[in-house]
Amino acid sequence: MNMMLNFRHLMAMTDGQGLFEHANFNVPRREHGYCVDDVSRALIVLERSQKWSPRIYGIRDTYFRFMCDSQVADGRIINRCDAEGNWSKNPEVADHWGRALWAFGTVVNRSTNAYLAEVALERFSVSAAQRTYHLRSMVYASLGAAEVLRRMPQNREALAILADCVDRIRPAANSEWPWPESRLKYSNGAIPEVLMYAGHFLNRPELVKQGIDLLKWLVDVESVGDQFSVTPTSGWSLNQPRPSFDSSLSRLLHW
């Protein structure tokens, strides 16, 4: 069944500059300004849904303009902007850089606006020249690369991002703990997702199998009976009590 998402809260949190980072209920906390982490995710959601009212087109354009403004000439990304439109002077290649590439790649693949898709590809190519030691950031960037490759399977920048990312995801030798990190962190499902994308686009079927095996293990670890609870940002490793931070979410998902 196809349903249109309810964007009322998103609209309440958005002005002509971007999406406010924090709120008191549905009232934006202007003093905290905006950040690329949140705007990129909102842009991805909009492009994936594509069932919009006319006002949503304007919000999409606002988010895209914000993302473009966050990029500096060498492809690094500034994460924060205050409510007056003043950007911090700290371009980086942390998580927000990866999320920016994910958002640009999503626009390339999914936008119904050909001009926006063309600009997004240019922006993706500029930031894809950068690299980072942050695995999550590389994983987010790889999700953007996979979006580009869905539209352009031979795109060199996207293929290079994917290849460099999977080279950092080392299979663990311990069968009891097959995860490629010493502990689960946040956005864990993105790692097997990227492995499967890389296996497909790089013609490496062993990566597809590795991604599927990791995903099965992750679902098993994060399931209790018929309820699912994702690992919170505090993380979890073997022989520790399972965190219960997201138990309320699991009940909602179950409901």
C-alpha positions in Angstrom: 0.0 0.0 0.0 1.4 3.4 -1.0 1.0 6.1 1.6 2.1 9.7 1.5 4.4 10.6 4.4 3.2 13.2 6.8 5.7 16.1 6.5 4.0 18.5 8.9 6.7 18.4 11.6 9.4 18.7 8.9 7.7 21.8 7.6 7.4 23.2 11.1 11.1 22.7 11.6 12.1 24.3 8.3 12.5 28.0 7.3 14.0 29.6 4.2 17.6 28.7 5.3 17.3 25.0 6.3 16.1 22.5 8.8 16.6 23.4 12.5 18.6 20.9 14.4 16.6 20.9 17.7 13.1 21.8 18.9 10.9 22.0 21.9 8.1 19.8 20.6 7.2 21.5 17.3 8.9 24.8 18.1 12.4 25.1 16.5 15.2 26.1 18.9 16.7 28.8 16.7 19.7 29.3 19.0 21.1 25.9 17.9 20.9 26.6 14.2 21.2 24.0 11.4 23.6 21.1 10.6 24.4 19.1 7.5 23.9 15.9 9.4 20.1 16.6 9.7 19.6 18.5 6.4 21.2 15.7 4.4 19.0 13.1 6.0 15.9 15.1 5.3 16.9 15.6 1.7 17.4 11.8 1.3 13.9 11.2 2.8 12.3 13.6 0.4 14.0 12.3 -2.7 13.1 8.7 -1.7 9.4 9.5 -1.2 8.7 11.7 -4.3 5.1 12.1 -3.3 5.0 15.8 -2.6 2.7 18.7 -2.2 3.8 21.9 -4.0 5.3 23.3 -0.8 7.5 20.2 -0.4 9.3 21.1 -3.7 10.3 24.4 -2.1 11.6 22.6 1.0 13.6 20.2 -1.1 15.2 23.1 -3.0 16.0 24.8 0.4 17.7 21.7 1.6 19.7 21.2 -1.6 20.8 24.8 -1.6 21.9 24.4 2.1 23.9 21.3 1.1 25.7 23.1 -1.7 26.5 26.1 0.5 28.1 23.7 3.0 30.7 22.5 0.5 34.1 24.2 0.3 36.3 24.2 -2.9 38.3 21.1 -2.0 35.2 19.0 -1.2 35.2 19.1 2.6 32.0 20.0 4.3 31.1 22.5 7.0 28.6 21.0 9.3 27.1 23.9 11.2 25.3 27.1 10.3 23.6 29.5 12.7 20.1 31.0 12.3 21.5 34.1 10.7 23.1 32.1 7.9 26.7 32.3 9.2 28.7 29.1 8.6 31.3 27.9 11.1 34.9 28.0 9.7 35.6 24.3 10.2 35.3 22.2 7.0 35.8 18.5 7.8 35.5 15.0 6.5 33.6 13.5 9.4 30.2 11.9 9.4 28.5 14.9 7.8 30.9 14.7 4.8 29.7 11.2 4.2 26.1 12.1 4.7 26.5 15.0 2.2 27.8 12.6 -0.4 24.9 10.3 0.4 22.5 13.1 -0.2 24.1 14.3 -3.4 24.2 10.8 -4.8 20.5 10.3 -3.9 19.6 13.5 -5.8 21.7 12.3 -8.8 19.7 9.0 -8.9 16.2 9.9 -7.8 15.5 13.6 -8.5 12.9 14.4 -11.1 14.6 17.7 -11.7 17.3 17.1 -14.3 19.2 20.4 -13.5 19.4 19.5 -9.8 20.6 16.0 -10.6 23.3 17.5 -12.8 24.5 20.0 -10.1 24.4 17.2 -7.5 26.7 15.0 -9.7 29.2 17.9 -9.8 29.0 18.4 -6.1 29.4 14.7 -5.5 32.4 14.5 -7.7 34.1 17.4 -5.8 33.6 15.8 -2.4 34.4 12.3 -3.6 38.0 13.4 -4.1 38.4 13.5 -0.3 39.0 10.5 2.1 38.7 10.0 5.8 39.7 7.5 8.4 36.2 7.5 9.9 34.6 4.3 8.8 31.0 5.5 9.3 31.7 8.5 7.2 33.1 6.3 4.4 30.1 4.1 4.7 27.7 7.0 4.3 29.7 8.2 1.3 29.5 4.8 -0.2 25.7 4.8 0.1 25.8 8.0 -2.0 28.2 6.3 -4.4 25.8 3.4 -4.8 23.1 5.8 -5.7 25.3 7.4 -8.4 26.2 4.0 -9.8 22.5 3.0 -10.1 22.3 5.8 -12.7 25.9 5.7 -14.0 27.4 2.2 -13.4 30.9 3.3 -14.7 31.3 6.5 -12.7 34.9 6.4 -11.6 34.6 8.6 -8.4 31.7 6.4 -7.1 33.5 3.2 -7.9 36.7 4.4 -6.1 34.7 5.4 -3.0 33.1 2.0 -2.8 36.4 0.2 -3.3 38.3 2.2 -0.7 35.5 1.7 1.8 35.3 -2.0 1.6 39.1 -2.3 1.8 38.6 -0.9 5.4 35.9 -3.4 6.3 38.0 -6.4 7.4 36.2 -9.7 8.1 36.8 -10.8 11.6 38.5 -14.1 12.4 36.3 -14.9 15.4 33.1 -16.8 14.4 31.5 -15.7 17.7 32.0 -12.1 16.8 32.1 -11.8 13.0 31.5 -8.0 13.1 34.5 -6.1 11.5 34.7 -3.7 14.5 35.4 -4.5 18.1 32.0 -3.3 19.1 28.7 -2.4 17.5 28.2 1.4 17.2 25.5 3.4 15.4 24.0 2.9 11.9 25.4 -0.6 12.0 23.1 -1.9 9.2 24.8 0.5 6.7 28.0 -1.6 6.8 26.4 -4.9 5.4 24.4 -2.7 3.0 27.6 -1.2 1.6 29.2 -4.6 1.3 26.3 -5.9 -0.8 26.4 -2.8 -3.0 30.2 -3.1 -3.5 29.8 -6.8 -4.4 27.3 -5.9 -7.1 29.0 -2.8 -8.6 32.6 -4.1 -8.2 31.7 -7.6 -9.5 32.9 -9.2 -6.2 30.3 -11.8 -5.2 32.2 -12.7 -2.1 31.3 -9.2 -0.7 27.6 -9.8 -1.3 27.9 -13.0 0.7 29.8 -11.2 3.5 27.2 -8.5 3.6 24.3 -11.0 3.8 26.0 -13.0 6.5 26.8 -9.9 8.6 23.2 -8.6 8.2 21.8 -12.0 9.4 24.1 -11.9 12.4 23.2 -8.3 13.2 19.4 -9.0 13.0 19.9 -12.0 15.3 21.9 -10.0 17.8 19.5 -7.1 17.8 16.3 -9.2 18.1 14.7 -10.5 21.3 11.8 -12.8 20.4 9.8 -10.9 17.8 11.0 -7.5 18.9 13.8 -5.6 17.3 16.0 -3.1 19.2 18.9 -1.3 17.5 22.1 -0.7 19.3 22.3 3.0 20.6 25.2 5.3 20.1 26.8 4.1 23.4 27.5 0.8 21.5 27.8 -2.8 22.6 30.3 -5.6 22.5 30.4 -9.3 23.4 30.0 -10.3 27.0 28.4 -6.9 27.9 24.7 -6.5 28.9 22.6 -5.6 26.0 21.6 -1.9 26.1 17.9 -1.2 26.4 17.9 2.4 25.2 15.7 1.6 22.2 13.3 -0.8 23.8 10.5 1.8 23.4 11.2 2.0 19.7 11.1 -1.8 19.4 7.7 -1.8 21.0 6.5 0.9 18.5 7.9 -1.2 15.6 6.2 -4.3 17.0 2.9 -2.4 17.3 
